[in-house]
Amino acid sequence: MTETMGSTATPEHDGRGEKSDDGKGGRRRDRRKLGPLGRFALFNRQIVAELRKVVWPKKQELRQYTTVVIVFVIVMIGLVYGIDYGFSKLTFWIFG
């Protein structure tokens, strides 16, 4: 019996719940071993990988979204203007 009781470490896992870098579980590198330029390059590669996952809107959708935002902003400007105008008239009426 070479197995110890209560140990959850397997060859694929390092005992902390993370996969080790044994070639099976992806490319995990120890960041402490990378220099500043290596960390910067890794950061840029991760940004590019995330941007590839983005679903970019089509032209038609972009126009619709832009129109909705502009209409919403105009409505909110009108609402704030109306409330501000009403409060200013009420203030002048009360304090003369």
C-alpha positions in Angstrom: 0.0 0.0 0.0 1.8 3.1 -1.2 -1.3 5.4 -0.9 -1.5 7.6 2.1 -4.9 8.2 3.8 -6.4 11.7 3.2 -4.1 12.7 0.4 -5.9 14.1 -2.6 -2.8 14.8 -4.7 -2.7 12.9 -8.0 -0.1 13.1 -10.7 -2.3 15.5 -12.5 -2.9 17.8 -9.5 -0.4 19.3 -7.2 -2.5 18.9 -4.0 -3.7 22.5 -4.0 -6.5 22.0 -6.4 -4.4 23.3 -9.4 -3.2 21.3 -12.3 0.6 20.9 -12.4 2.6 21.6 -15.6 3.2 18.1 -16.7 2.2 18.6 -20.3 -1.3 17.3 -19.9 -3.2 20.2 -18.4 -2.3 23.2 -20.6 0.6 25.7 -20.4 0.8 26.9 -16.8 4.0 28.8 -16.1 5.3 29.9 -12.8 5.2 33.7 -12.9 8.0 34.1 -10.4 10.4 32.6 -13.0 9.4 35.1 -15.7 11.1 38.4 -15.9 9.3 41.7 -16.4 9.4 41.4 -20.2 8.2 37.8 -20.0 5.2 38.8 -17.8 4.4 41.7 -20.1 4.5 39.4 -23.1 2.3 36.9 -21.3 -0.2 39.6 -20.4 -0.4 40.7 -24.0 -0.9 37.2 -25.2 -3.8 36.8 -22.7 -5.4 40.0 -23.9 -5.3 38.9 -27.5 -6.7 35.5 -26.5 -9.6 37.1 -24.7 -10.3 39.5 -27.5 -10.7 36.6 -29.9 -13.5 35.3 -27.7 -15.5 38.5 -28.1 -18.6 38.4 -30.3 -18.4 41.7 -32.1 -21.7 43.3 -33.2 -22.6 43.7 -36.9 -23.1 47.1 -38.4 -26.9 46.9 -38.2 -26.7 45.9 -34.5 -24.2 48.6 -33.7 -26.5 51.3 -35.2 -29.4 50.0 -33.2 -27.5 50.0 -30.0 -26.2 53.5 -30.7 -29.6 54.7 -31.4 -31.0 53.2 -28.2 -28.2 54.8 -26.1 -28.7 58.3 -27.7 -32.5 58.2 -27.2 -32.1 57.1 -23.6 -29.6 59.9 -22.9 -31.9 62.4 -24.5 -34.8 61.2 -22.4 -32.7 61.3 -19.2 -31.5 64.9 -20.0 -35.2 65.9 -20.5 -36.2 64.3 -17.2 -33.4 65.9 -15.2 -34.0 69.3 -16.9 -37.8 69.0 -16.1 -37.1 68.1 -12.4 -34.5 70.9 -12.1 -36.8 73.4 -13.7 -39.7 72.4 -11.4 -37.5 72.6 -8.2 -36.2 76.0 -9.2 -39.7 77.4 -9.8 -40.8 75.8 -6.5 -37.8 77.4 -4.7 -38.6 80.8 -6.1 -42.2 80.5 -5.2 -41.4 79.5 -1.6 -38.5 81.9 -0.9 -39.6 84.6 -3.3 
